[in-house]
Amino acid sequence: MVTRSDVEAAAKLVAGRVRQTPVLCVDGRDLGVSGELALKLELHQHTGSFKPRGAFNRLLQSPLPAAGVLAASGGNHGLAVAYAARELGVPAEIFVPVTSSPVKVERLAGLDAQVRQVGEHYAEAFAASTRRAEETGALVVHAYDQQEVVAGQGTLARELERQLDRIDTVLVAVGGGGLVGGIASWFDGAVGVVGVEPEGIPTLHAALAAGRPVDVEVGGVATDSLGARRIGDLAFEAATRTGVRSVLVPDEDVVRARRLLWSELRIAAELGGATALAALLTGAYVPRQGERVVVVVCGGNTDPSDLAPHRVR
């Protein structure tokens, strides 16, 4: 279980290591929805996603062995761990599936990490990383189901609470659940939290229906960032304890949300980063009159070349 106290302690520990990312308040009509929206632009965090919050909290709370640190990732978590390891002067070995975005794999190499591509999905990369950790004794930094990692991700919610005078609901994309678990743990039911998932990766949705974390099939456009097969135990506990809701969105609307963020606001989000907005575009989540909704744009590690419209020759 992750508590507000855990998040508060994480915030003190990672202060100066992570950025305070901006909040952009926009008229929802600019994006084809009603009301005023606030966008938490966490894609402007170090390495392009929220993940350094949890990575730094894990590394700073742990003895760092000579073998360094090790992580399995769809890409964003690996980037965060590699960045934190470099900042703290220890080596990093990162396991990613072969389906990871080439943009992310290239950036990993640029952070001096040793990159190993294994399997089609995160679960296969994770299994390989577990075997490797047993061989080397490296510190394992789990992508989403570690106390320190989830508490670190919760610092986003603590920061957000200080940036806005009122928050009614936060919409956040869900993969393995580290971010939604951290946000829910901080707000502890005082603010509505809605987990948004592509229909092809319903980890939280399936778990809530079953009453426990269960494996799901993984597929669709956002698998490189949201492609966990099962929600983390810590996230599931936080979600059920604090009343997190789950909604599903089609892939085509995730793509539409990403393009809207670019065309209307010049925000170059990755597909996982745009998933939360898709809940409003599809009506999967319909705000009440006057409700203050915050959409977390949680990642921007993408190739922006397909965002601009093709020129007619």
C-alpha positions as CSV (number, residue, x, y, z in Angstrom):
1,M,0.0,0.0,0.0
2,V,1.3,3.5,-0.9
3,T,0.1,6.4,1.2
4,R,0.2,10.2,1.1
5,S,3.1,10.1,3.5
6,D,5.0,7.9,1.1
7,V,4.4,10.4,-1.7
8,E,5.3,13.3,0.5
9,A,8.6,11.7,1.4
10,A,9.3,10.9,-2.3
11,A,8.6,14.6,-3.2
12,K,11.3,15.7,-0.8
13,L,13.8,13.1,-2.1
14,V,13.4,13.8,-5.8
15,A,13.2,17.6,-5.4
16,G,15.8,19.1,-7.7
17,R,16.1,15.9,-9.7
18,V,12.8,16.2,-11.6
19,R,11.1,19.2,-13.3
20,Q,7.9,20.8,-12.2
21,T,6.0,20.4,-15.5
22,P,3.5,23.0,-16.7
23,V,-0.3,23.0,-16.6
24,L,-2.0,24.4,-19.7
25,C,-5.7,25.6,-19.2
26,V,-7.6,25.5,-22.5
27,D,-11.2,26.0,-23.7
28,G,-12.4,22.5,-24.4
29,R,-14.0,23.7,-27.7
30,D,-10.5,23.9,-29.1
31,L,-10.4,20.1,-28.9
32,G,-14.0,19.5,-29.7
33,V,-15.3,19.0,-26.1
34,S,-17.2,21.1,-23.7
35,G,-16.0,23.1,-20.7
36,E,-12.6,24.2,-19.6
37,L,-9.8,21.6,-19.5
38,A,-6.4,21.7,-17.7
39,L,-3.6,19.7,-19.4
40,K,-0.8,18.5,-17.1
41,L,2.1,18.5,-19.6
42,E,4.2,15.7,-18.1
43,L,5.7,15.0,-21.6
44,H,8.0,17.9,-20.7
45,Q,9.6,16.0,-17.9
46,H,13.2,14.7,-18.2
47,T,13.3,11.9,-20.8
48,G,9.9,12.8,-22.1
49,S,7.6,11.2,-19.6
50,F,6.6,11.0,-15.9
51,K,8.8,8.0,-15.3
52,P,11.9,9.8,-13.8
53,R,9.8,10.6,-10.7
54,G,9.6,6.9,-9.7
55,A,13.1,6.0,-11.0
56,F,14.8,8.6,-8.9
57,N,12.8,7.8,-5.8
58,R,13.8,4.1,-6.2
59,L,17.5,4.8,-6.8
60,L,17.8,7.4,-4.0
61,Q,16.2,5.1,-1.4
62,S,18.4,2.1,-2.3
63,P,22.1,1.1,-1.9
64,L,23.5,1.1,-5.5
65,P,25.6,-2.0,-6.2
66,A,28.6,-2.0,-8.4
67,A,26.6,-3.9,-11.0
68,G,24.4,-0.8,-11.3
69,V,20.7,-0.9,-12.0
70,L,18.5,-2.9,-14.3
71,A,15.0,-2.5,-15.7
72,A,12.5,-3.9,-18.2
73,S,10.5,-1.4,-20.1
74,G,8.4,-0.6,-23.1
75,G,10.7,2.3,-23.5
76,N,9.8,5.3,-21.2
77,H,10.6,3.6,-18.0
78,G,13.9,2.4,-19.4
79,L,14.8,6.0,-20.5
80,A,14.0,7.3,-17.0
81,V,16.1,4.6,-15.2
82,A,19.0,5.2,-17.6
83,Y,18.8,8.9,-17.1
84,A,18.6,8.6,-13.3
85,A,21.5,6.1,-13.3
86,R,23.7,8.4,-15.4
87,E,22.9,11.3,-13.1
88,L,23.9,9.2,-10.1
89,G,27.0,7.7,-11.7
90,V,26.0,4.1,-12.0
91,P,25.6,1.8,-15.0
92,A,22.2,0.8,-16.4
93,E,21.1,-2.2,-18.3
94,I,17.6,-1.9,-20.0
95,F,15.5,-4.7,-21.5
96,V,12.9,-3.7,-24.0
97,P,10.7,-5.6,-26.4
98,V,11.5,-5.6,-30.1
99,T,8.3,-3.7,-30.7
100,S,9.6,-0.7,-28.7
101,S,9.6,2.6,-30.6
102,P,12.9,3.1,-32.5
103,V,12.9,6.7,-31.1
104,K,13.0,5.3,-27.6
105,V,15.7,2.7,-28.3
106,E,17.9,5.3,-29.9
107,R,17.5,7.6,-26.9
108,L,18.4,4.8,-24.5
109,A,21.7,4.3,-26.3
110,G,22.3,8.0,-26.1
111,L,21.9,7.8,-22.3
112,D,24.8,5.3,-22.2
113,A,22.6,2.4,-21.2
114,Q,23.2,-1.1,-22.3
115,V,20.1,-2.0,-24.3
116,R,18.8,-5.5,-24.8
117,Q,15.8,-6.1,-27.1
118,V,13.9,-9.3,-26.1
119,G,10.5,-10.6,-27.1
120,E,7.4,-9.0,-28.6
121,H,5.9,-7.7,-25.4
122,Y,6.9,-6.2,-22.1
123,A,6.3,-9.4,-20.2
124,E,9.0,-11.2,-22.2
125,A,11.5,-8.4,-21.7
126,F,10.7,-8.5,-18.0
127,A,11.3,-12.2,-17.7
128,A,14.7,-11.8,-19.4
129,S,15.6,-8.9,-17.0
130,T,14.7,-11.0,-14.0
131,R,17.1,-13.8,-15.0
132,R,19.8,-11.2,-15.7
133,A,19.3,-9.6,-12.3
134,E,19.8,-12.9,-10.6
135,E,23.1,-13.3,-12.5
136,T,24.5,-9.8,-11.8
137,G,23.1,-8.6,-8.5
138,A,22.0,-5.3,-10.1
139,L,19.3,-3.2,-8.4
140,V,16.0,-3.9,-10.1
141,V,13.7,-0.9,-10.8
142,H,10.3,-2.2,-11.7
143,A,8.3,-0.3,-14.2
144,Y,5.2,0.1,-12.1
145,D,4.8,-2.3,-9.2
146,Q,7.3,-1.2,-6.6
147,Q,6.6,0.9,-3.5
148,E,9.2,3.5,-4.3
149,V,8.3,3.7,-7.9
150,V,4.5,4.2,-7.3
151,A,5.2,6.8,-4.6
152,G,7.5,8.7,-6.9
153,Q,4.9,8.8,-9.7
154,G,2.4,10.2,-7.1
155,T,4.5,13.3,-6.8
156,L,2.9,14.4,-10.1
157,A,-0.5,14.6,-8.2
158,R,1.1,16.5,-5.3
159,E,2.6,19.0,-7.7
160,L,-0.6,19.3,-9.6
161,E,-2.6,20.1,-6.4
162,R,-0.3,23.0,-5.8
163,Q,-0.7,24.4,-9.4
164,L,-4.5,24.6,-9.5
165,D,-6.9,26.1,-7.0
166,R,-9.5,23.3,-7.7
167,I,-9.4,19.9,-9.2
168,D,-12.5,17.7,-9.5
169,T,-11.3,14.9,-11.7
170,V,-8.0,13.6,-13.2
171,L,-8.0,11.5,-16.4
172,V,-4.9,9.4,-16.7
173,A,-3.7,6.7,-19.1
174,V,-3.1,3.3,-17.6
175,G,-0.6,0.6,-18.6
176,G,0.8,-1.3,-15.6
177,G,-0.7,1.3,-13.3
178,G,2.2,3.0,-11.6
179,L,1.0,6.5,-12.5
180,V,-2.7,6.0,-11.7
181,G,-1.7,4.2,-8.5
182,G,0.5,7.1,-7.4
183,I,-2.1,9.7,-8.3
184,A,-4.9,7.8,-6.5
185,S,-2.7,7.3,-3.4
186,W,-2.0,11.0,-3.1
187,F,-5.6,12.2,-3.6
188,D,-7.0,9.3,-1.5
189,G,-10.5,9.7,-2.8
190,A,-10.7,13.5,-2.4
191,V,-10.4,14.0,-6.2
192,G,-12.0,11.7,-8.8
193,V,-9.4,9.6,-10.7
194,V,-10.4,8.0,-14.0
195,G,-8.1,5.4,-15.6
196,V,-8.2,5.5,-19.4
197,E,-7.2,2.5,-21.4
198,P,-7.2,1.5,-25.1
199,E,-9.7,-1.3,-25.7
200,G,-6.8,-3.6,-26.7
201,I,-5.0,-3.2,-23.3
202,P,-7.7,-3.2,-20.6
203,T,-5.5,-4.1,-17.6
204,L,-7.3,-2.0,-15.0
205,H,-10.7,-2.5,-16.5
206,A,-10.4,-6.3,-16.5
207,A,-9.0,-6.3,-12.9
208,L,-11.9,-4.3,-11.6
209,A,-14.3,-6.6,-13.3
210,A,-12.6,-9.7,-11.9
211,G,-12.0,-8.3,-8.5
212,R,-8.2,-9.0,-8.8
213,P,-5.4,-8.4,-11.2
214,V,-5.7,-10.7,-14.3
215,D,-3.7,-11.2,-17.5
216,V,-5.1,-9.6,-20.6
217,E,-4.3,-9.9,-24.3
218,V,-2.1,-7.0,-25.4
219,G,-2.5,-5.2,-28.8
220,G,-3.1,-2.0,-30.5
221,V,-1.4,1.3,-31.2
222,A,-0.2,2.2,-27.7
223,T,1.5,-1.1,-26.7
224,D,5.0,0.4,-26.6
225,S,4.0,2.6,-23.6
226,L,0.9,1.0,-22.2
227,G,1.5,-2.6,-23.1
228,A,1.6,-4.4,-19.7
229,R,-0.4,-7.6,-19.5
230,R,-1.5,-7.2,-15.9
231,I,-2.2,-4.3,-13.6
232,G,0.3,-4.0,-10.8
233,D,-0.8,-5.1,-7.3
234,L,-0.1,-1.7,-5.8
235,A,-2.1,0.1,-8.4
236,F,-5.0,-2.3,-8.0
237,E,-5.0,-1.8,-4.3
238,A,-4.9,2.0,-4.6
239,A,-7.6,1.9,-7.3
240,T,-10.0,-0.2,-5.3
241,R,-9.3,1.6,-2.0
242,T,-9.9,5.1,-3.5
243,G,-12.6,4.4,-6.0
244,V,-10.8,4.9,-9.3
245,R,-13.0,4.4,-12.3
246,S,-11.9,2.8,-15.6
247,V,-13.0,3.6,-19.1
248,L,-12.0,2.2,-22.5
249,V,-11.3,4.0,-25.7
250,P,-10.9,2.7,-29.3
251,D,-7.5,3.0,-30.9
252,E,-8.7,5.3,-33.7
253,D,-9.7,7.8,-31.1
254,V,-6.3,7.6,-29.4
255,V,-4.8,8.5,-32.8
256,R,-7.4,11.3,-33.2
257,A,-6.5,12.7,-29.7
258,R,-2.8,12.7,-30.5
259,R,-3.4,14.6,-33.8
260,L,-5.7,17.1,-32.1
261,L,-3.1,17.9,-29.5
262,W,-0.7,18.7,-32.2
263,S,-3.0,20.5,-34.7
264,E,-4.7,22.6,-32.1
265,L,-2.1,23.1,-29.3
266,R,1.2,22.0,-30.9
267,I,1.7,19.4,-28.3
268,A,3.6,16.4,-29.7
269,A,2.4,13.6,-27.5
270,E,3.0,9.9,-28.1
271,L,-0.1,7.7,-28.4
272,G,0.0,6.6,-24.8
273,G,0.4,10.2,-23.8
274,A,-2.8,11.2,-25.7
275,T,-4.9,8.3,-24.4
276,A,-6.4,10.2,-21.5
277,L,-7.8,12.9,-23.8
278,A,-9.5,10.2,-25.9
279,A,-11.9,9.6,-23.1
280,L,-13.4,13.0,-23.6
281,L,-13.5,12.8,-27.4
282,T,-15.4,9.6,-27.4
283,G,-17.8,10.4,-24.5
284,A,-16.3,7.5,-22.5
285,Y,-16.1,10.1,-19.8
286,V,-18.6,13.0,-19.8
287,P,-17.9,15.8,-17.2
288,R,-20.6,17.4,-15.2
289,Q,-21.5,21.0,-15.8
290,G,-18.8,23.2,-14.3
291,E,-16.5,20.2,-13.5
292,R,-12.8,21.0,-13.5
293,V,-11.1,18.1,-15.4
294,V,-7.4,17.6,-15.6
295,V,-6.0,15.5,-18.5
296,V,-2.5,14.1,-17.9
297,V,-0.5,14.1,-21.1
298,C,2.0,11.7,-19.7
299,G,4.5,11.1,-22.5
300,G,6.0,12.6,-25.7
301,N,8.6,10.1,-26.9
302,T,7.4,9.9,-30.5
303,D,8.4,10.4,-34.1
304,P,6.6,13.7,-34.9
305,S,7.0,13.3,-38.7
306,D,3.5,11.8,-39.0
307,L,1.8,14.6,-37.1
308,A,2.0,17.2,-39.9
309,P,-0.6,17.0,-42.7
310,H,0.7,15.8,-46.0
311,R,1.2,18.5,-48.5
312,V,-0.8,18.4,-51.7
313,R,1.5,18.7,-54.7
